[in-house]
Structures are given as structure tokens and as C-alpha cells.
Amino acid sequence: MPDVVAPGKEVTFTIAKAPRREAERKTIQRLMRMQPHIQKGLRGLARQRRQKDNRPYIRAGVIWVDRKKTTKLTRVAVGETFTLRLTPQILPDIKAVEQYLTTGSAKAAKPARPAKTEKPAK
């Protein structure tokens, strides 16, 4: 895996073995939450909780808020896959749990937008 794990690459990871320790499970779950589509979903759920689910109530003349627990959009289970763009900041986390992950083929990077061409003059 060291040859595949380098900053700037986009790599797909698959969970090959279930982590034994709770700390390792949390690390993998934190890495899975870094995916852009998961972050977008978490933002939407946080907005919904803030607007609808957290209920204020008065107790002893003070306003308290009954806060709902966050929804987990990721699940650490054997066979689950996730794709990350690697940065130097997350490499230590990946190295800490690399025994539980296998790397798949990295998706090809999105091609750059073609340069705008001028329309021919008529």
C-alpha cells in the first residue's frame, strides 16, 4: 500500500477486515465521512436538526434545548468502499488503519475543462 498512498492522489479503499478496537473503527469512520457526498448529506441533516428536531423547553425559568443525536451516514463493515483525495494531514490516519484496508484502482481524475475556443467570424 505505501506505493499507492501518496498525497494528491485519489484512492479507493475497501474494508477488508473488521477492526478489533473501537479507536480503529472510529478512525475508519472518520475517514469515510471525508467523502464530499457524505459531507453534503451531513450538512443537510444538521440543518434539519437545527430547524426542526431540536426542541427548546422551559425548565425552572431557563430555556433548555433537547438536542437530537447525529445521524451516522457511514458504516464500518467488511466490503464497504470509500474514495478519498489524499492529503498529508490524513496520511497518518490511513497508515494507522492500513491493516484493515485494501486499495482499489484509483478513479481517473476528472479531465480539465477544455479551453474556450473562439467562434469563427462570419
C-alpha positions in Angstrom: 0.0 0.0 0.0 2.9 2.5 0.5 3.4 2.9 -3.2 -0.3 3.8 -3.7 -0.7 6.1 -0.7 0.8 9.4 -1.7 -0.5 13.0 -1.2 -2.6 14.4 -4.1 -3.8 11.0 -5.3 -7.5 9.9 -5.3 -7.6 6.4 -3.9 -10.5 4.0 -3.4 -10.3 1.9 -0.2 -12.2 -1.2 0.7 -12.6 -2.5 4.3 -11.0 -6.0 4.1 -11.2 -6.9 7.8 -13.3 -5.6 10.7 -11.3 -3.6 13.1 -11.0 -5.0 16.6 -10.6 -1.8 18.6 -13.1 0.9 18.9 -10.5 3.6 18.2 -9.6 1.9 14.8 -13.3 1.7 13.9 -13.7 5.4 14.7 -10.7 6.3 12.6 -12.1 4.4 9.6 -15.5 6.0 10.1 -13.9 9.5 10.3 -12.1 8.8 7.0 -15.3 7.6 5.4 -17.0 10.9 6.5 -14.5 12.9 4.4 -16.2 12.0 1.2 -17.9 15.0 -0.4 -21.3 13.4 -0.9 -21.3 12.2 2.8 -20.4 15.7 3.9 -23.2 17.2 1.9 -25.7 14.7 3.5 -24.4 15.5 7.0 -24.8 19.3 6.3 -28.4 18.7 5.3 -29.2 16.6 8.3 -27.5 19.2 10.6 -29.7 21.9 9.1 -32.8 19.8 9.6 -31.9 19.1 13.2 -31.2 22.8 13.9 -34.5 23.9 12.3 -36.9 21.1 13.2 -35.6 18.4 15.6 -34.0 20.4 18.5 -36.9 21.3 20.7 -36.5 24.1 23.3 -38.4 23.9 26.5 -38.6 25.9 29.7 -37.4 24.3 33.0 -37.1 26.3 36.2 -37.4 29.5 34.2 -34.5 28.7 31.9 -34.8 27.7 28.2 -33.2 24.3 27.6 -32.8 22.6 24.3 -33.4 18.9 23.8 -30.8 18.1 21.2 -31.2 15.0 18.9 -28.2 12.8 18.2 -26.5 13.0 14.9 -27.2 10.5 12.1 -24.4 8.2 11.0 -24.3 8.0 7.2 -21.3 5.7 7.1 -21.0 2.1 8.3 -17.7 0.3 9.0 -18.3 -3.2 7.7 -16.3 -5.6 5.6 -16.8 -4.8 1.9 -17.7 -1.2 2.3 -15.7 1.1 -0.1 -14.9 4.8 0.0 -12.8 7.1 -2.2 -10.6 9.9 -0.8 -8.3 12.5 -2.2 -5.2 12.1 -0.1 -3.7 15.0 1.8 -0.6 15.0 4.0 -2.9 15.6 7.0 -4.8 12.3 6.7 -1.9 10.0 5.8 -1.1 9.2 9.5 -4.7 8.1 10.0 -4.6 5.9 6.9 -1.3 4.3 8.0 -2.8 3.6 11.4 -5.6 1.5 9.9 -4.0 0.2 6.7 -4.0 -3.4 8.0 -7.9 -3.3 7.7 -8.0 -1.6 4.3 -7.2 -2.7 0.7 -6.7 -0.2 -2.0 -8.6 -0.5 -5.2 -7.9 1.2 -8.5 -8.0 4.9 -8.2 -10.6 6.6 -10.2 -9.3 8.6 -13.1 -9.1 12.3 -12.3 -11.7 14.4 -13.9 -10.4 15.8 -17.1 -9.8 19.6 -17.1 -12.4 21.7 -18.9 -11.4 22.3 -22.5 -10.3 25.8 -23.2 -13.0 28.0 -24.8 -12.5 28.3 -28.4 -13.4 31.4 -30.3 -16.3 31.1 -32.7 -15.2 31.7 -36.3 -16.3 35.1 -37.6 -18.9 35.1 -40.3 
